[in-house]
């Protein structure tokens, strides 16, 4: 495989993010009032992409983490509790949420990252359940028990004496969130690209393939796995805090829902594990699918998610990215075959 | 803390352990014989519960009687899932296997959600549901007692099958050495199919019993998957006798905390998962 530095990918990512940043203005010009709901769909797609990219980071070290809902919830509750206790500026809650999630991940990771496969997966899932119960039993005045508590939105555009219509207020609010989500996506992409296009990739791959050999070759498996786990959790924690503001409330069952963990792992698998493009692509496709299904099926639209997961494991073990790469390779092979047709058969194999 | 409740807590714990052991033993069969880590195991349990519920509502089938119907259906579901999906990932990395079964679990759970909705469904009107025995301070419901007895019978039955019958011998052979078993003429794939079907069947019967004891929801499966995993992990893989004692430990811990600690009922789940987490962490540190 060709080797190249991260710069080309970072440039492409910057172009992609810049293009997305222009989206709200385009949508507003094109759809007017309807742009509000398109923007909301865009926000969901970006949130899903962030979740997927961060889960993929842990998967690259060969660990199946089922604790993403825990770090998401920890982030959301950090923002909520901070406001409740201190009334600190809203924005402070987001980096702090990342920090709290990272510290939790450090603790959990240090204790469990020596476990393999199924044992690690079960331990992380158990951790998520324990954390949910702990949050439920926090003092009511702080976290609202099993009911949860409210948070103000990050953006408060004002009605200016009828000068702004209701949908314009909603649009401004959504545009604000869109840009914040986009910032987080940019961060997640940069992390993912740097890991994929630097020497770190080899460390990650080595640990995933054979931890023992990796250790012999001078890679510290424990530290590599822990680093991936902590960075991933920090990103998810910040996502949790931002979404808590957007939804306006937190409550243990919804905020720590296993659903979050499921989405975090289905998306990168569908897109293509261990890549940067795959999870983003899958997030765009799946949020479109989800939106359509939600409109047609009231209950159980997640059936489709399960089917997507099963089918992609069975038929596209490398996800959308692998599928496209396979098609491209076949296309190139055919082109080569065409070009070399007059020559003996052996020529096409070279 | 109220120590007069202790005998009751002990009895309830042991009775609950029967059901846990039944579900866990099925999971252990899938892991031990086929080597497949089945995250959808609890969903078989849930499907069993809802089938029993539906048979009761539609035809007035007694839940005990419906076991005769639910068990073969679950066997078929398990066998069909094995033949159509699991079979193809046996050589895939563990991650893919787990994700595949996770996906199957999501499908089953949400199909149930589509069919039965999210509200708990309970089988009221079974005459023996409210019956029970009173021995001193301890009251024992007839249904938990009966489900304990059935569980014990089934777990013991599985043990006998594994130890004494040709099928059991085949399963043990395949579990020990798949290639060798194939070489001496065993149809490895067929043994796997039967083992996976049996695993689903055992979980399904557990589900029928929970349908009478509690009011199941479509999401009840995951909780039992986790509980079964916890027990299997506590026991060590492939250890049937170990599973029974591990189930008793876990169920007792749950029951003791729920009855003896003030406000303990809400901690029930936390105790369970803290126990898993603790065991796993302990094991990971002891190994080196």
Boltz contact constraints between the chains, C-beta under 6 A:
constraints:
  - contact:
      token1: [A, 64]
      token2: [B, 95]
      max_distance: 6.0
  - contact:
      token1: [A, 64]
      token2: [B, 98]
      max_distance: 6.0
  - contact:
      token1: [A, 111]
      token2: [B, 281]
      max_distance: 6.0
  - contact:
      token1: [A, 114]
      token2: [B, 284]
      max_distance: 6.0
  - contact:
      token1: [A, 115]
      token2: [B, 280]
      max_distance: 6.0
  - contact:
      token1: [A, 115]
      token2: [B, 284]
      max_distance: 6.0
  - contact:
      token1: [A, 117]
      token2: [B, 94]
      max_distance: 6.0
  - contact:
      token1: [A, 118]
      token2: [B, 37]
      max_distance: 6.0
  - contact:
      token1: [A, 119]
      token2: [B, 280]
      max_distance: 6.0
  - contact:
      token1: [A, 122]
      token2: [B, 229]
      max_distance: 6.0
  - contact:
      token1: [A, 123]
      token2: [B, 277]
      max_distance: 6.0
  - contact:
      token1: [A, 123]
      token2: [B, 280]
      max_distance: 6.0
  - contact:
      token1: [A, 126]
      token2: [B, 273]
      max_distance: 6.0
  - contact:
      token1: [A, 126]
      token2: [B, 276]
      max_distance: 6.0
  - contact:
      token1: [A, 126]
      token2: [B, 277]
      max_distance: 6.0
  - contact:
      token1: [A, 127]
      token2: [B, 277]
      max_distance: 6.0
  - contact:
      token1: [A, 129]
      token2: [B, 273]
      max_distance: 6.0
  - contact:
      token1: [A, 130]
      token2: [B, 270]
      max_distance: 6.0
  - contact:
      token1: [A, 130]
      token2: [B, 273]
      max_distance: 6.0
  - contact:
      token1: [A, 130]
      token2: [B, 274]
      max_distance: 6.0
  - contact:
      token1: [A, 133]
      token2: [B, 269]
      max_distance: 6.0
  - contact:
      token1: [A, 133]
      token2: [B, 270]
      max_distance: 6.0
  - contact:
      token1: [A, 269]
      token2: [B, 99]
      max_distance: 6.0
  - contact:
      token1: [A, 299]
      token2: [B, 113]
      max_distance: 6.0
  - contact:
      token1: [A, 299]
      token2: [B, 114]
      max_distance: 6.0
  - contact:
      token1: [A, 300]
      token2: [B, 110]
      max_distance: 6.0
  - contact:
      token1: [A, 300]
      token2: [B, 113]
      max_distance: 6.0
  - contact:
      token1: [A, 300]
      token2: [B, 114]
      max_distance: 6.0
  - contact:
      token1: [A, 302]
      token2: [B, 106]
      max_distance: 6.0
  - contact:
      token1: [A, 302]
      token2: [B, 110]
      max_distance: 6.0
  - contact:
      token1: [A, 303]
      token2: [B, 107]
      max_distance: 6.0
  - contact:
      token1: [A, 303]
      token2: [B, 110]
      max_distance: 6.0
  - contact:
      token1: [A, 303]
      token2: [B, 111]
      max_distance: 6.0
  - contact:
      token1: [A, 305]
      token2: [B, 106]
      max_distance: 6.0
  - contact:
      token1: [A, 306]
      token2: [B, 103]
      max_distance: 6.0
  - contact:
      token1: [A, 306]
      token2: [B, 106]
      max_distance: 6.0
  - contact:
      token1: [A, 306]
      token2: [B, 107]
      max_distance: 6.0
  - contact:
      token1: [A, 307]
      token2: [B, 107]
      max_distance: 6.0
  - contact:
      token1: [A, 309]
      token2: [B, 103]
      max_distance: 6.0
  - contact:
      token1: [A, 310]
      token2: [B, 103]
      max_distance: 6.0
  - contact:
      token1: [A, 313]
      token2: [B, 96]
      max_distance: 6.0
  - contact:
      token1: [A, 313]
      token2: [B, 99]
      max_distance: 6.0
  - contact:
      token1: [A, 313]
      token2: [B, 100]
      max_distance: 6.0
  - contact:
      token1: [A, 314]
      token2: [B, 88]
      max_distance: 6.0
